[in-house]
């Protein structure tokens, strides 16, 4: 299965999950490495756009294509995802669910709905899993995004 990750050129080859370890993410607490990927490039773009302020267009983004055997990926329950999403402490509960999966070591990766659009999926990869070396880097290329994606729109 092809997976996609976007990062600055400085960090695009780092698939160790260090960024998520340093800052935490939706599915992991700070201190736990986790590699966030998407099933397609458009979702990977949306996932990074939500983190930009609209004032700066990043100039050095790259797209890394990875490949992982589908047998290494488990799926997170959609009904459980929807239950968590409605909770007041959803942010904490998603992290808790991610941590539970990471430390169970049952699978190398888990497919989870995107919070941006639940019709598409991200794939989280555990860099500490015994099968991590089966994850393959396939190719990378510079990512040029249309500047209109970064413009702040004001309501009329």
N, C-alpha and C positions, 0 to 999 in steps of 0.2 A: 504494500500500500504506500502510495506517495503521500508525504506530509510536507508542510511548508512552515518556515520560520523566517521572520523578518527582524533584522537588527541593523545597527550601524556597522559599517565595514570593519571597525575596530573589534567588534565582538561576534560577528556572524559565525565564525568558525568554532566558537566556544559553545559546545553542546553539553557542558558539565552541569548546567542548572544553577550556576553561580549567581546570576542576576536575581533569580527567585529566592535563592538562599539569603542573599544580602537584604532584599527588600520585602520578601513575602509576595504572595499573589492570591488570587481568588481561591485557589485550592491548596495552598500551603502556608504555613506559618514561617516567619523569618527564622532562619537557621536551618531550614530543610531545603536541600536542592531539588529542583523540579524543572523539567524542560517543557515549555509550552509550545505546541505546534497546532496547525490547523489543517483540515482536510483539503482546503483549496486556497488559492492565493487571494481571492477577494475577501474571504473571511479573515485571513491573516492581516490584510490591509485594514479592515474595520477594527480589528482588535488593537492595532497600534494607534489608529486615529483617535480613539477615545482617550488616549493618554496625552495628546498634544493640545496646546493651549490655543491654537488657531492663529497665533502671531508669527510663528516660526515654521518655515517649511524645511524639514530636514534634508540636507543635501547628500548625505552619504549612506543612504539605506541600501541594503542588499537583501535579496531573497535567496534562501538556502533551501534546496529540495533534498529531502531525506527519504529513505525507504526503509520500511519495516514490514516484516511478515505479519499478515492479519491474525495469525494464530497467537501472536504475542500481545494482542489487544483485547481487553475486556470492555464491556459497555456499562456505563453507570445507568442505573434505573431512571427512566424518564419520570416515572411517577414520584420517585424519591426526590429527584431534582425539582419538580414542580412543588412538592410539599415544602422543601427547604426554602425555595424562592419566596414563598409567601410569609415566612417567619420574620418577626421583628429583628431577630439576631441572625438573619440569613448569612451575612458576611462571615460571622464566626462559624456557623454550622457548615458552610461550604469548606472552609479551611479544615475543620474537624473531620469531615468526610474524606477529604483528600489525604490528610495525615493518616487516617485509619487505613486507607488503601495502600499508601506508600509503605507503611510498616508491616502490612500483611504479606508483602512480597509475592503475592499470588501471580501477578502478571507484570510484564515490563511496562505496559502502557494501558491507559484507560481512556475511552472515548466518552466525552462529556458534551452536553448541549452548550452552545455559546449563550451567555447571558444577553448578548446584543440581539441575536436572532436565534431562537431555540429550534429553528428548522435546520440549522447547520451545526457542525460539530468541531470541537477542538480535540486534540489528542495530547494527553499529558504523559510524559515519559519519565520514569524513575531512573536517574543516572546511577543509583547505587544497586540496581537490580543485577543479579548474576548474569542475565542475558543481554546486558546493555551493549556489549560489543557487536551484537547482531544488527544494531542500528547503523545504517550506511549513509554517508554523505554522497549525494549523487552529483549535484551541480549547484553553482551559485552564479548570480548575475546581479548587476546594478539594478536598482529599482527606481525608476523615475515616475513620480506621482504628479498628477495634474494639480497645480497650485490651487485650483478652485476647491479642492477637498479641504483646504486649510483656512479658507476665508470664513470669518465670523459673519453669520447672517443675523440681522436684527429683525424683530417682528414688525409687521406693517400695521 
